Amino acid sequence: PWLVDILFDAQTSGGLLISVPSSKVEALLERLRKRGVEAALIGEVTQEHRGEIEVRP
């Protein structure tokens, strides 16, 4: 598997970033929320700037 460390913040200890196909986002969010997991869509992967990661505050 190919892994990349993107962000580190001690305040989010235990946080998890999940990447899924856009067609499965709503179903995943619904399943997580039904189980009491706070979850949100925070971005998308595009081919516009391959190899670049843009992180906004």
N, CA, C, O and CB atoms as a CASP TS submission, in Angstrom:
PFRMAT TS
TARGET T0000
AUTHOR 0000-0000-0000
METHOD Language model
MODEL 1
PARENT N/A
ATOM      1  N   PRO     1       0.829  -1.201   0.000  1.00  0.00           N
ATOM      2  CA  PRO     1       0.000   0.000   0.000  1.00  0.00           C
ATOM      3  C   PRO     1       0.869   1.258   0.000  1.00  0.00           C
ATOM      4  O   PRO     1       1.975   1.266   0.540  1.00  0.00           O
ATOM      5  CB  PRO     1      -0.941   0.002   1.216  1.00  0.00           C
ATOM      6  N   TRP     2       0.351   2.307  -0.610  1.00  0.00           N
ATOM      7  CA  TRP     2       1.051   3.577  -0.694  1.00  0.00           C
ATOM      8  C   TRP     2       0.471   4.499   0.358  1.00  0.00           C
ATOM      9  O   TRP     2      -0.724   4.792   0.329  1.00  0.00           O
ATOM     10  CB  TRP     2       0.939   4.201  -2.117  1.00  0.00           C
ATOM     11  N   LEU     3       1.304   4.967   1.295  1.00  0.00           N
ATOM     12  CA  LEU     3       0.844   5.822   2.379  1.00  0.00           C
ATOM     13  C   LEU     3       1.613   7.127   2.378  1.00  0.00           C
ATOM     14  O   LEU     3       2.808   7.152   2.084  1.00  0.00           O
ATOM     15  CB  LEU     3       0.992   5.116   3.728  1.00  0.00           C
ATOM     16  N   VAL     4       0.926   8.215   2.709  1.00  0.00           N
ATOM     17  CA  VAL     4       1.565   9.516   2.809  1.00  0.00           C
ATOM     18  C   VAL     4       1.074  10.184   4.087  1.00  0.00           C
ATOM     19  O   VAL     4      -0.131  10.261   4.326  1.00  0.00           O
ATOM     20  CB  VAL     4       1.262  10.399   1.553  1.00  0.00           C
ATOM     21  N   ASP     5       2.001  10.667   4.907  1.00  0.00           N
ATOM     22  CA  ASP     5       1.637  11.431   6.094  1.00  0.00           C
ATOM     23  C   ASP     5       1.338  12.857   5.655  1.00  0.00           C
ATOM     24  O   ASP     5       2.200  13.520   5.080  1.00  0.00           O
ATOM     25  CB  ASP     5       2.774  11.393   7.174  1.00  0.00           C
ATOM     26  N   ILE     6       0.118  13.340   5.922  1.00  0.00           N
ATOM     27  CA  ILE     6      -0.280  14.668   5.450  1.00  0.00           C
ATOM     28  C   ILE     6      -0.207  15.705   6.568  1.00  0.00           C
ATOM     29  O   ILE     6       0.488  16.712   6.427  1.00  0.00           O
ATOM     30  CB  ILE     6      -1.695  14.623   4.873  1.00  0.00           C
ATOM     31  N   LEU     7      -0.901  15.479   7.659  1.00  0.00           N
ATOM     32  CA  LEU     7      -0.952  16.450   8.748  1.00  0.00           C
ATOM     33  C   LEU     7      -0.745  15.763  10.084  1.00  0.00           C
ATOM     34  O   LEU     7      -1.124  14.607  10.273  1.00  0.00           O
ATOM     35  CB  LEU     7      -2.286  17.202   8.741  1.00  0.00           C
ATOM     36  N   PHE     8      -0.135  16.493  11.009  1.00  0.00           N
ATOM     37  CA  PHE     8       0.033  15.998  12.369  1.00  0.00           C
ATOM     38  C   PHE     8      -0.442  17.077  13.326  1.00  0.00           C
ATOM     39  O   PHE     8      -0.103  18.247  13.152  1.00  0.00           O
ATOM     40  CB  PHE     8       1.516  15.603  12.655  1.00  0.00           C
ATOM     41  N   ASP     9      -1.214  16.707  14.325  1.00  0.00           N
ATOM     42  CA  ASP     9      -1.684  17.658  15.319  1.00  0.00           C
ATOM     43  C   ASP     9      -2.042  16.888  16.577  1.00  0.00           C
ATOM     44  O   ASP     9      -2.950  16.056  16.572  1.00  0.00           O
ATOM     45  CB  ASP     9      -2.901  18.478  14.794  1.00  0.00           C
ATOM     46  N   ALA    10      -1.328  17.167  17.647  1.00  0.00           N
ATOM     47  CA  ALA    10      -1.566  16.442  18.907  1.00  0.00           C
ATOM     48  C   ALA    10      -2.996  16.620  19.409  1.00  0.00           C
ATOM     49  O   ALA    10      -3.500  15.770  20.143  1.00  0.00           O
ATOM     50  CB  ALA    10      -0.585  16.915  19.980  1.00  0.00           C
ATOM     51  N   GLN    11      -3.651  17.703  19.028  1.00  0.00           N
ATOM     52  CA  GLN    11      -5.020  17.953  19.471  1.00  0.00           C
ATOM     53  C   GLN    11      -6.018  16.982  18.852  1.00  0.00           C
ATOM     54  O   GLN    11      -7.118  16.814  19.379  1.00  0.00           O
ATOM     55  CB  GLN    11      -5.419  19.372  19.136  1.00  0.00           C
ATOM     56  N   THR    12      -5.659  16.350  17.759  1.00  0.00           N
ATOM     57  CA  THR    12      -6.575  15.423  17.098  1.00  0.00           C
ATOM     58  C   THR    12      -6.169  13.978  17.328  1.00  0.00           C
ATOM     59  O   THR    12      -6.407  13.116  16.482  1.00  0.00           O
ATOM     60  CB  THR    12      -6.633  15.711  15.608  1.00  0.00           C
ATOM     61  N   SER    13      -5.566  13.719  18.458  1.00  0.00           N
ATOM     62  CA  SER    13      -5.143  12.357  18.779  1.00  0.00           C
ATOM     63  C   SER    13      -6.302  11.394  18.556  1.00  0.00           C
ATOM     64  O   SER    13      -7.374  11.554  19.140  1.00  0.00           O
ATOM     65  CB  SER    13      -4.633  12.265  20.238  1.00  0.00           C
ATOM     66  N   GLY    14      -6.082  10.408  17.720  1.00  0.00           N
ATOM     67  CA  GLY    14      -7.117   9.432  17.428  1.00  0.00           C
ATOM     68  C   GLY    14      -7.927   9.763  16.186  1.00  0.00           C
ATOM     69  O   GLY    14      -8.798   8.987  15.792  1.00  0.00           O
ATOM     70  N   GLY    15      -7.653  10.904  15.565  1.00  0.00           N
ATOM     71  CA  GLY    15      -8.373  11.283  14.345  1.00  0.00           C
ATOM     72  C   GLY    15      -8.031  10.345  13.198  1.00  0.00           C
ATOM     73  O   GLY    15      -6.969   9.721  13.196  1.00  0.00           O
ATOM     74  N   LEU    16      -8.921  10.245  12.229  1.00  0.00           N
ATOM     75  CA  LEU    16      -8.725   9.335  11.105  1.00  0.00           C
ATOM     76  C   LEU    16      -9.169  10.013   9.816  1.00  0.00           C
ATOM     77  O   LEU    16     -10.247  10.604   9.755  1.00  0.00           O
ATOM     78  CB  LEU    16      -9.501   8.013  11.322  1.00  0.00           C
ATOM     79  N   LEU    17      -8.329   9.922   8.783  1.00  0.00           N
ATOM     80  CA  LEU    17      -8.664  10.434   7.458  1.00  0.00           C
ATOM     81  C   LEU    17      -8.928   9.236   6.561  1.00  0.00           C
ATOM     82  O   LEU    17      -8.074   8.359   6.428  1.00  0.00           O
ATOM     83  CB  LEU    17      -7.517  11.345   6.876  1.00  0.00           C
ATOM     84  N   ILE    18     -10.112   9.192   5.942  1.00  0.00           N
ATOM     85  CA  ILE    18     -10.500   8.073   5.081  1.00  0.00           C
ATOM     86  C   ILE    18     -10.724   8.602   3.674  1.00  0.00           C
ATOM     87  O   ILE    18     -11.357   9.642   3.492  1.00  0.00           O
ATOM     88  CB  ILE    18     -11.783   7.357   5.618  1.00  0.00           C
ATOM     89  N   SER    19     -10.211   7.896   2.684  1.00  0.00           N
ATOM     90  CA  SER    19     -10.430   8.260   1.285  1.00  0.00           C
ATOM     91  C   SER    19     -11.299   7.191   0.629  1.00  0.00           C
ATOM     92  O   SER    19     -10.968   6.005   0.652  1.00  0.00           O
ATOM     93  CB  SER    19      -9.075   8.421   0.523  1.00  0.00           C
ATOM     94  N   VAL    20     -12.416   7.628   0.043  1.00  0.00           N
ATOM     95  CA  VAL    20     -13.330   6.705  -0.639  1.00  0.00           C
ATOM     96  C   VAL    20     -13.766   7.320  -1.965  1.00  0.00           C
ATOM     97  O   VAL    20     -13.692   8.537  -2.132  1.00  0.00           O
ATOM     98  CB  VAL    20     -14.572   6.381   0.253  1.00  0.00           C
ATOM     99  N   PRO    21     -14.219   6.498  -2.908  1.00  0.00           N
ATOM    100  CA  PRO    21     -14.742   7.044  -4.167  1.00  0.00           C
ATOM    101  C   PRO    21     -15.922   7.976  -3.883  1.00  0.00           C
ATOM    102  O   PRO    21     -16.700   7.730  -2.962  1.00  0.00           O
ATOM    103  CB  PRO    21     -15.175   5.899  -5.128  1.00  0.00           C
ATOM    104  N   SER    22     -16.053   9.038  -4.667  1.00  0.00           N
ATOM    105  CA  SER    22     -17.119  10.017  -4.434  1.00  0.00           C
ATOM    106  C   SER    22     -18.511   9.388  -4.442  1.00  0.00           C
ATOM    107  O   SER    22     -19.421   9.890  -3.784  1.00  0.00           O
ATOM    108  CB  SER    22     -17.052  11.109  -5.482  1.00  0.00           C
ATOM    109  N   SER    23     -18.678   8.307  -5.174  1.00  0.00           N
ATOM    110  CA  SER    23     -19.985   7.645  -5.238  1.00  0.00           C
ATOM    111  C   SER    23     -20.360   6.953  -3.928  1.00  0.00           C
ATOM    112  O   SER    23     -21.515   6.565  -3.750  1.00  0.00           O
ATOM    113  CB  SER    23     -19.992   6.631  -6.364  1.00  0.00           C
ATOM    114  N   LYS    24     -19.415   6.794  -3.019  1.00  0.00           N
ATOM    115  CA  LYS    24     -19.680   6.095  -1.759  1.00  0.00           C
ATOM    116  C   LYS    24     -19.634   7.007  -0.534  1.00  0.00           C
ATOM    117  O   LYS    24     -19.810   6.539   0.591  1.00  0.00           O
ATOM    118  CB  LYS    24     -18.686   4.984  -1.583  1.00  0.00           C
ATOM    119  N   VAL    25     -19.401   8.298  -0.741  1.00  0.00           N
ATOM    120  CA  VAL    25     -19.253   9.230   0.378  1.00  0.00           C
ATOM    121  C   VAL    25     -20.489   9.267   1.268  1.00  0.00           C
ATOM    122  O   VAL    25     -20.386   9.058   2.477  1.00  0.00           O
ATOM    123  CB  VAL    25     -18.961  10.623  -0.142  1.00  0.00           C
ATOM    124  N   GLU    26     -21.647   9.528   0.692  1.00  0.00           N
ATOM    125  CA  GLU    26     -22.858   9.682   1.500  1.00  0.00           C
ATOM    126  C   GLU    26     -23.186   8.419   2.286  1.00  0.00           C
ATOM    127  O   GLU    26     -23.580   8.506   3.449  1.00  0.00           O
ATOM    128  CB  GLU    26     -24.034  10.053   0.613  1.00  0.00           C
ATOM    129  N   ALA    27     -23.033   7.255   1.677  1.00  0.00           N
ATOM    130  CA  ALA    27     -23.321   5.996   2.374  1.00  0.00           C
ATOM    131  C   ALA    27     -22.365   5.800   3.546  1.00  0.00           C
ATOM    132  O   ALA    27     -22.783   5.373   4.622  1.00  0.00           O
ATOM    133  CB  ALA    27     -23.221   4.800   1.402  1.00  0.00           C
ATOM    134  N   LEU    28     -21.092   6.108   3.347  1.00  0.00           N
ATOM    135  CA  LEU    28     -20.112   5.961   4.428  1.00  0.00           C
ATOM    136  C   LEU    28     -20.415   6.926   5.564  1.00  0.00           C
ATOM    137  O   LEU    28     -20.410   6.530   6.729  1.00  0.00           O
ATOM    138  CB  LEU    28     -18.687   6.195   3.903  1.00  0.00           C
ATOM    139  N   LEU    29     -20.681   8.192   5.236  1.00  0.00           N
ATOM    140  CA  LEU    29     -21.002   9.167   6.275  1.00  0.00           C
ATOM    141  C   LEU    29     -22.224   8.732   7.075  1.00  0.00           C
ATOM    142  O   LEU    29     -22.233   8.841   8.301  1.00  0.00           O
ATOM    143  CB  LEU    29     -21.240  10.546   5.658  1.00  0.00           C
ATOM    144  N   GLU    30     -23.241   8.245   6.400  1.00  0.00           N
ATOM    145  CA  GLU    30     -24.454   7.784   7.078  1.00  0.00           C
ATOM    146  C   GLU    30     -24.147   6.629   8.030  1.00  0.00           C
ATOM    147  O   GLU    30     -24.610   6.623   9.170  1.00  0.00           O
ATOM    148  CB  GLU    30     -25.511   7.353   6.050  1.00  0.00           C
ATOM    149  N   ARG    31     -23.377   5.664   7.571  1.00  0.00           N
ATOM    150  CA  ARG    31     -23.044   4.504   8.413  1.00  0.00           C
ATOM    151  C   ARG    31     -22.222   4.923   9.627  1.00  0.00           C
ATOM    152  O   ARG    31     -22.465   4.446  10.735  1.00  0.00           O
ATOM    153  CB  ARG    31     -22.273   3.451   7.598  1.00  0.00           C
ATOM    154  N   LEU    32     -21.255   5.807   9.427  1.00  0.00           N
ATOM    155  CA  LEU    32     -20.433   6.266  10.550  1.00  0.00           C
ATOM    156  C   LEU    32     -21.276   7.030  11.564  1.00  0.00           C
ATOM    157  O   LEU    32     -21.167   6.794  12.767  1.00  0.00           O
ATOM    158  CB  LEU    32     -19.281   7.151  10.049  1.00  0.00           C
ATOM    159  N   ARG    33     -22.109   7.937  11.087  1.00  0.00           N
ATOM    160  CA  ARG    33     -22.936   8.748  11.987  1.00  0.00           C
ATOM    161  C   ARG    33     -23.941   7.903  12.755  1.00  0.00           C
ATOM    162  O   ARG    33     -24.217   8.185  13.921  1.00  0.00           O
ATOM    163  CB  ARG    33     -23.670   9.823  11.200  1.00  0.00           C
ATOM    164  N   LYS    34     -24.497   6.866  12.122  1.00  0.00           N
ATOM    165  CA  LYS    34     -25.426   5.964  12.818  1.00  0.00           C
ATOM    166  C   LYS    34     -24.746   5.252  13.978  1.00  0.00           C
ATOM    167  O   LYS    34     -25.403   4.845  14.936  1.00  0.00           O
ATOM    168  CB  LYS    34     -26.002   4.933  11.842  1.00  0.00           C
ATOM    169  N   ARG    35     -23.437   5.102  13.891  1.00  0.00           N
ATOM    170  CA  ARG    35     -22.672   4.438  14.945  1.00  0.00           C
ATOM    171  C   ARG    35     -22.073   5.436  15.933  1.00  0.00           C
ATOM    172  O   ARG    35     -21.252   5.073  16.776  1.00  0.00           O
ATOM    173  CB  ARG    35     -21.568   3.593  14.333  1.00  0.00           C
ATOM    174  N   GLY    36     -22.490   6.696  15.820  1.00  0.00           N
ATOM    175  CA  GLY    36     -22.047   7.710  16.762  1.00  0.00           C
ATOM    176  C   GLY    36     -20.687   8.315  16.453  1.00  0.00           C
ATOM    177  O   GLY    36     -20.085   8.960  17.312  1.00  0.00           O
ATOM    178  N   VAL    37     -20.198   8.111  15.235  1.00  0.00           N
ATOM    179  CA  VAL    37     -18.901   8.660  14.845  1.00  0.00           C
ATOM    180  C   VAL    37     -19.118  10.019  14.189  1.00  0.00           C
ATOM    181  O   VAL    37     -19.887  10.135  13.235  1.00  0.00           O
ATOM    182  CB  VAL    37     -18.146   7.692  13.882  1.00  0.00           C
ATOM    183  N   GLU    38     -18.444  11.042  14.696  1.00  0.00           N
ATOM    184  CA  GLU    38     -18.517  12.362  14.074  1.00  0.00           C
ATOM    185  C   GLU    38     -17.717  12.308  12.777  1.00  0.00           C
ATOM    186  O   GLU    38     -16.521  12.018  12.803  1.00  0.00           O
ATOM    187  CB  GLU    38     -17.974  13.485  15.036  1.00  0.00           C
ATOM    188  N   ALA    39     -18.356  12.583  11.649  1.00  0.00           N
ATOM    189  CA  ALA    39     -17.696  12.442  10.349  1.00  0.00           C
ATOM    190  C   ALA    39     -18.134  13.556   9.410  1.00  0.00           C
ATOM    191  O   ALA    39     -19.259  14.050   9.496  1.00  0.00           O
ATOM    192  CB  ALA    39     -18.004  11.065   9.725  1.00  0.00           C
ATOM    193  N   ALA    40     -17.231  13.948   8.510  1.00  0.00           N
ATOM    194  CA  ALA    40     -17.542  15.007   7.545  1.00  0.00           C
ATOM    195  C   ALA    40     -16.689  14.850   6.300  1.00  0.00           C
ATOM    196  O   ALA    40     -15.572  14.337   6.357  1.00  0.00           O
ATOM    197  CB  ALA    40     -17.322  16.398   8.168  1.00  0.00           C
ATOM    198  N   LEU    41     -17.224  15.294   5.180  1.00  0.00           N
ATOM    199  CA  LEU    41     -16.471  15.380   3.931  1.00  0.00           C
ATOM    200  C   LEU    41     -15.605  16.631   4.024  1.00  0.00           C
ATOM    201  O   LEU    41     -16.122  17.721   4.267  1.00  0.00           O
ATOM    202  CB  LEU    41     -17.427  15.425   2.667  1.00  0.00           C
ATOM    203  N   ILE    42     -14.291  16.488   3.835  1.00  0.00           N
ATOM    204  CA  ILE    42     -13.395  17.640   3.981  1.00  0.00           C
ATOM    205  C   ILE    42     -12.644  17.994   2.703  1.00  0.00           C
ATOM    206  O   ILE    42     -11.911  18.983   2.681  1.00  0.00           O
ATOM    207  CB  ILE    42     -12.404  17.372   5.075  1.00  0.00           C
ATOM    208  N   GLY    43     -12.808  17.216   1.645  1.00  0.00           N
ATOM    209  CA  GLY    43     -12.081  17.538   0.418  1.00  0.00           C
ATOM    210  C   GLY    43     -12.299  16.490  -0.647  1.00  0.00           C
ATOM    211  O   GLY    43     -13.124  15.588  -0.502  1.00  0.00           O
ATOM    212  N   GLU    44     -11.535  16.628  -1.730  1.00  0.00           N
ATOM    213  CA  GLU    44     -11.637  15.663  -2.814  1.00  0.00           C
ATOM    214  C   GLU    44     -10.282  15.505  -3.497  1.00  0.00           C
ATOM    215  O   GLU    44      -9.438  16.400  -3.453  1.00  0.00           O
ATOM    216  CB  GLU    44     -12.712  16.098  -3.833  1.00  0.00           C
ATOM    217  N   VAL    45     -10.099  14.371  -4.117  1.00  0.00           N
ATOM    218  CA  VAL    45      -8.890  14.087  -4.884  1.00  0.00           C
ATOM    219  C   VAL    45      -9.217  14.362  -6.346  1.00  0.00           C
ATOM    220  O   VAL    45     -10.215  13.869  -6.870  1.00  0.00           O
ATOM    221  CB  VAL    45      -8.391  12.601  -4.669  1.00  0.00           C
ATOM    222  N   THR    46      -8.373  15.149  -6.997  1.00  0.00           N
ATOM    223  CA  THR    46      -8.586  15.477  -8.405  1.00  0.00           C
ATOM    224  C   THR    46      -7.320  15.183  -9.202  1.00  0.00           C
ATOM    225  O   THR    46      -6.259  14.935  -8.630  1.00  0.00           O
ATOM    226  CB  THR    46      -8.997  16.959  -8.568  1.00  0.00           C
ATOM    227  N   GLN    47      -7.440  15.213 -10.511  1.00  0.00           N
ATOM    228  CA  GLN    47      -6.271  15.022 -11.364  1.00  0.00           C
ATOM    229  C   GLN    47      -5.721  16.360 -11.857  1.00  0.00           C
ATOM    230  O   GLN    47      -4.758  16.396 -12.623  1.00  0.00           O
ATOM    231  CB  GLN    47      -6.625  14.127 -12.555  1.00  0.00           C
ATOM    232  N   GLU    48      -6.326  17.439 -11.422  1.00  0.00           N
ATOM    233  CA  GLU    48      -5.940  18.768 -11.894  1.00  0.00           C
ATOM    234  C   GLU    48      -4.470  19.091 -11.631  1.00  0.00           C
ATOM    235  O   GLU    48      -3.782  19.606 -12.512  1.00  0.00           O
ATOM    236  CB  GLU    48      -6.809  19.812 -11.238  1.00  0.00           C
ATOM    237  N   HIS    49      -3.991  18.797 -10.439  1.00  0.00           N
ATOM    238  CA  HIS    49      -2.593  19.073 -10.066  1.00  0.00           C
ATOM    239  C   HIS    49      -1.987  17.801  -9.486  1.00  0.00           C
ATOM    240  O   HIS    49      -1.733  17.723  -8.284  1.00  0.00           O
ATOM    241  CB  HIS    49      -2.498  20.259  -9.033  1.00  0.00           C
ATOM    242  N   ARG    50      -1.758  16.824 -10.323  1.00  0.00           N
ATOM    243  CA  ARG    50      -1.257  15.520  -9.870  1.00  0.00           C
ATOM    244  C   ARG    50       0.006  15.669  -9.034  1.00  0.00           C
ATOM    245  O   ARG    50       0.921  16.415  -9.384  1.00  0.00           O
ATOM    246  CB  ARG    50      -0.981  14.610 -11.069  1.00  0.00           C
ATOM    247  N   GLY    51       0.035  14.938  -7.918  1.00  0.00           N
ATOM    248  CA  GLY    51       1.202  14.932  -7.052  1.00  0.00           C
ATOM    249  C   GLY    51       1.261  16.081  -6.067  1.00  0.00           C
ATOM    250  O   GLY    51       2.192  16.151  -5.265  1.00  0.00           O
ATOM    251  N   GLU    52       0.296  16.981  -6.105  1.00  0.00           N
ATOM    252  CA  GLU    52       0.268  18.118  -5.191  1.00  0.00           C
ATOM    253  C   GLU    52      -0.838  17.929  -4.159  1.00  0.00           C
ATOM    254  O   GLU    52      -1.902  17.391  -4.462  1.00  0.00           O
ATOM    255  CB  GLU    52       0.064  19.437  -5.967  1.00  0.00           C
ATOM    256  N   ILE    53      -0.575  18.374  -2.950  1.00  0.00           N
ATOM    257  CA  ILE    53      -1.581  18.354  -1.890  1.00  0.00           C
ATOM    258  C   ILE    53      -1.750  19.778  -1.399  1.00  0.00           C
ATOM    259  O   ILE    53      -0.780  20.421  -0.999  1.00  0.00           O
ATOM    260  CB  ILE    53      -1.176  17.388  -0.717  1.00  0.00           C
ATOM    261  N   GLU    54      -2.971  20.270  -1.428  1.00  0.00           N
ATOM    262  CA  GLU    54      -3.263  21.615  -0.940  1.00  0.00           C
ATOM    263  C   GLU    54      -4.032  21.479   0.358  1.00  0.00           C
ATOM    264  O   GLU    54      -5.102  20.871   0.392  1.00  0.00           O
ATOM    265  CB  GLU    54      -4.069  22.450  -1.991  1.00  0.00           C
ATOM    266  N   VAL    55      -3.490  22.045   1.430  1.00  0.00           N
ATOM    267  CA  VAL    55      -4.141  22.003   2.736  1.00  0.00           C
ATOM    268  C   VAL    55      -4.528  23.430   3.093  1.00  0.00           C
ATOM    269  O   VAL    55      -3.679  24.319   3.151  1.00  0.00           O
ATOM    270  CB  VAL    55      -3.205  21.367   3.836  1.00  0.00           C
ATOM    271  N   ARG    56      -5.820  23.641   3.332  1.00  0.00           N
ATOM    272  CA  ARG    56      -6.317  24.972   3.693  1.00  0.00           C
ATOM    273  C   ARG    56      -6.780  24.960   5.136  1.00  0.00           C
ATOM    274  O   ARG    56      -7.315  23.958   5.610  1.00  0.00           O
ATOM    275  CB  ARG    56      -7.471  25.414   2.754  1.00  0.00           C
ATOM    276  N   PRO    57      -6.578  26.073   5.844  1.00  0.00           N
ATOM    277  CA  PRO    57      -7.027  26.139   7.254  1.00  0.00           C
ATOM    278  C   PRO    57      -8.535  26.154   7.357  1.00  0.00           C
ATOM    279  O   PRO    57      -9.077  26.206   8.461  1.00  0.00           O
ATOM    280  CB  PRO    57      -6.457  27.380   7.945  1.00  0.00           C
TER
END
